[in-house]
Amino acid sequence: MVQVKTLTEELDVYGNLRVSVNDGAFISVGANGTGFLELNANSVKSVNIKDASLEAASWTLSEGILEII
C-alpha cells in the first residue's frame, strides 16, 4: 500500500484529482490531496491524470509515499 500525494509546482496541496499509476485504474485523491494505492512494482513508470488539461511534471516514490507534482 502506497500513500499518494498530489502537489502543485509550488508544493501546495492539489486535491480532487483522479490519477493512474503504471497504467492502472484511476484512483480518487480527495480535497486534502491524498489517497492510497496498491502498488505491486517497486518503481513508477508512468503517472496519468484524468483531467486532460493537467499532466504530471514529476513524481517521487520514497518510503511508501508517492508524491506527484
Summary of the structure (lengths in Angstrom):
residues: 69
radius of gyration: 10.7
end to end distance: 19.8
largest distance: 29.7
contacts: 169
relative contact order: 0.33
helix: 0%
strand: 43%
